[in-house]
């Protein structure tokens, strides 16, 4: 069993975008932790370390139920590593491979995810790598967002190599080398929502160049396979999140959360959903909720009439 400082590395869990993951035992605090060793490029980047450490300390102060806890950024034996809460569960990516989600389950998980992002964004913390691999569902059906803070921006715009696992979630502006923003987090969340409802990714390419061209120019396909079954409001939701123009996306996660709650209320009887999803007490929220429910109903009636 390999050991670094007072962490016993019990199991190699795999390789991520920026380093290796291990399940470890923290003998100092007597608990299981997730250890992520960061690559040399990040370890030597002082600006990254300062920003990441600051963001993660703020994230630790939030202590949100839908965000996996951050413990520390440490260095030992010449290696930089991150200590995070180990969440026992399956990723959204794994659950999609096992058959995907009903619309009710999708909306329930989407609301939990958005609640987590809302808490982070209100503290001015970006995720930077929103992807179905970075959303876990634990054994109590609770969403946990993981791997906050690692840079999503491409260091270079390259062409002929195969795309990486996280490249499929990049916003159009990121494929052009622009920095991450609240809007890029929202765009990537739209890709995750599309994937949850269709079982597929909206854009593809054999090389990074082909994929990035598709992300920049193409629109998500709603006319094939399971995409045809997405209700109109779900399609509008995804189209708004994945707008090429960042100004046309949701204003913030508060607006997205209210929209998702309105969709859940519209499709499913309030008595059949968790009391948790019905709680959102600000006057602004109730006003937005009422307006959005009315707009969704009007839209639904128009669509039903057109396609009869």
N, C-alpha and C positions, 0 to 999 in steps of 0.2 A: 504494500500500500504506500503510494507516494505521499509525501508530507511537505507542506509549505507553511512556514510559521507554525501556528497551532491548528492548522486545518488539514485533516486527513482526507485525501482525495480518493473517495471510495469507487466512483464509477465515471467513466468518460461518457457523456451524454451526446456528444456530437460536436460538429464544427458550425459556428455561426458566421455571419457576414464579416465580423471583425476579429474573431478569435475562437478559442475552444471552451466548451462548457463541461463542468464536472459537478457531480453530486458529492458533497463533502460534509464532514462532521466537524463542527466548530467545538473543539474540546474546551476552549476558554469559556464559552457561554452555554455549552451542553445542548446543542441544537443542530439540526440539519440545515445546510445552506446550499445555495447555488453559487459556484465560483466560475467566473468567466475571465479567462486570460485574454488580454487585449494584445493585438499585434504590435510590432515594433513601430510602425508609422504613427499610430495613435499614442503609444507610450512616450515618444519623443516630441509630441506636439504639445507645447506648453499652453497654447491658447485653448486647445481642446480640453486639456486637463483642468484648467481653471473654470471653464464654462461648465463642463460636465460635473465637477465637484460641487459647484454652486447650485446647479439645477437639481442634483440628487439630494442635497441637503434640504432644499425647499420641498422636494417631493416627499422626503421622510417626515417633514413637519405636517404635511397634509394628512397622511395616514388614512387614505381613502379605501373603502372596502373593495373597490374594483380595480385597485392598482397594487401590484405586488410590491412589497416593502423593499426599499433599498437600505443596505446596512453600512457599506463602506467602500471607499476606493483605496486600495492599499498596494504596497510594493514590497516584494520579498524575493530574495535570491535572484535579483536582477529582472524580475518580471512584474508588470503592472496588471492588477486584477480587480474585478468588481465582485462584491459580495451582495447577493440578493436573496430574497425569500424564495425558498423552493416550494413551488405549487404543484401538488400532485393532481394531475388531470390530463385532459387531452386538448390539443390545439384545435382551433376552428378548422384549420387545414385537414387535420386527421378526421374530424367529424364529417366534413364535406365528403371525404373519400369513402366514408361508411354509409353514405346515403343522403346527406344534406339535412335540410330543415323544413318543417312546415312553416306557413306564413306566420302563424301565431308564435311559434318558437323563435323564428327569425326576429320578429318585432320585440319579443321579450329580451333576447340577448342584445339586440341593437340598442335598446334603451339602456341596459346596464353598461355597455361599452361607452355610449355617449355620456353617461353620468361620470364615468371615470375620466374621459377626455375633458369634460367640462371643468372638473375640479383641477386638473393639471393646467388647462389653458387659462383659467382664472388666476392661477399663480404664475402665469407667463412662462410655463414650461411646455415645450413642444415634445412630441414623441419622436419624430424625425424618421421613424422606420415602421409606420403602420402597415401591417400585413397579417394575413390569417395565421401565419406561424407565430405571431406575437400576441395572440389572444388565446388565453387558456380558459377552459371550463372545468372547474374542480368537481369533486364528487358530490357536492351539494348543489350543483347546477348554477354556481355563481361564476360570473365572468371575472377574470383577473388579467389586466393588461400588463405585459412584461416588456423588458428591454427598452425602457425609455432612455433617451439622451444620446445614443450613438448616432453619429452623423449620417444623414441620408443622402446628402449632396455628393454627386460624383466628383472624384478627384480629376478625372479627365473624361472627355467624351470620345469613346473609342468605337470601333466598328465591327471587326470581323469575328471576334470571339463570341462564344455562346452567351446569352444573357444569364445573369445570376438570379437566384431565387427571389430576391427583393426588387430586382429591376422592373418586374411586371406591375408593381404598385406605385411607381414613380409618377408624379404629376408631370404634365407636358413641360412646364417651366423648369423642372428639375432635370429633365433629359437635355436641356439646353445649358445646364451648369449653374442655374440660379439657386440661391440658398433656400433652405427649408423655411416654412412659415405656417401659420395657423391654416391658411388655405391649402397648403400641400398635405397637411395632416387630414383635412376634410376630404380632399380628393382621394387619397389613399384609402380612407374609410369607405368611400363609395365603391372602390374596386373590391374591397372585402365584402360589402353588401351584395354586389353583383355576383360574386363567387358563391356566397352562401345560398343565393336563390336559384342559381343556374348550375352550380357544380363545375363551372369553368371560369377561366380568366377572360376579361373582355378583349385584350389585345395580345398578339403573339408575334413571334419572329424567330427565325433560325439563328440570327445574329443580333447583337445589341443594336446595330444600325437599323436593321429591319424592324425590330421591336419599337425603338424610339420613334421611327417614322410613323408607325401605326398609332402610337400613343399621341403623337402631335397632330395627326390628320384625321384618323378614323373616329367613328362614333360607336358606342357599345351596341351590339346586335341584340335586338329583342324579338326577332322573327324566326328563331330556330330553337329546337329542343325545348328545354324547361323554361327558357326565357319567355316563351309565348304565354306561359301560365302566370306570369307575374301580374298582379292587379295593376290597374292604371296608376294608382297613387304610388305604388312601389317603383314603377318605372319612372315617374316624375321625380321621385326622391333621388334615385340613382343618377338620373340625367342632370339634376341640379348639382349634386355633389361632384360629378365628374365633368362639369362644364370646362371647356378649354380655356375660357376666360375666367380667371380667378375671381373677378368682381361679381360674376353671376352665381357663384356658389353661396351656400348659406353664410349669413353674416357672422355667425358664431355658433358654438355648440349649444347655447341656450335655445336659439331658434330651431336648431335641429332636434333637440330633445322635445320641445313642445310639439313639433310636427310629428315625431314618432309616437308620442302619447296620444295625439289626436287620431292618428291612423289606427292605433290599437283600440281606442274607444269606438271608432267607427265600425271596425270589422268584428269586434268581439264584445259580448255582453260584459259590462263592468263587473258584475257579480262573479264572473268566471275567471277574472284575472287577479293576480296578486295585489294586495292592498298597497304594496310598495310602489307599483306603477301608477297608482291613482294619486299619489302625494306629490304635489308641487304647488306651493301655497302663495306665491307672490301674485299681487293683483295683475301685473303685466302678463304673467303666465296664463292666468284665467282668461284675460282678454284675448291673447293670441290663440289660446286653445279654442275658444268659441268661434273666432273668425276662421281659423283653419278648418275646423269641423264643417262649418257651413260651406267653405270653398271646396273641400273635398267632396261633399255630397253633391254640390252643383256640378263639379267636374264629372263625377261618376254618372250622373243622370245624362249629361251631354254625350259622353262616350257611349253609354248604353243605347241612346237614341240613334246616334250616327251609325253604329255597327249592327243594328237590327236587320 
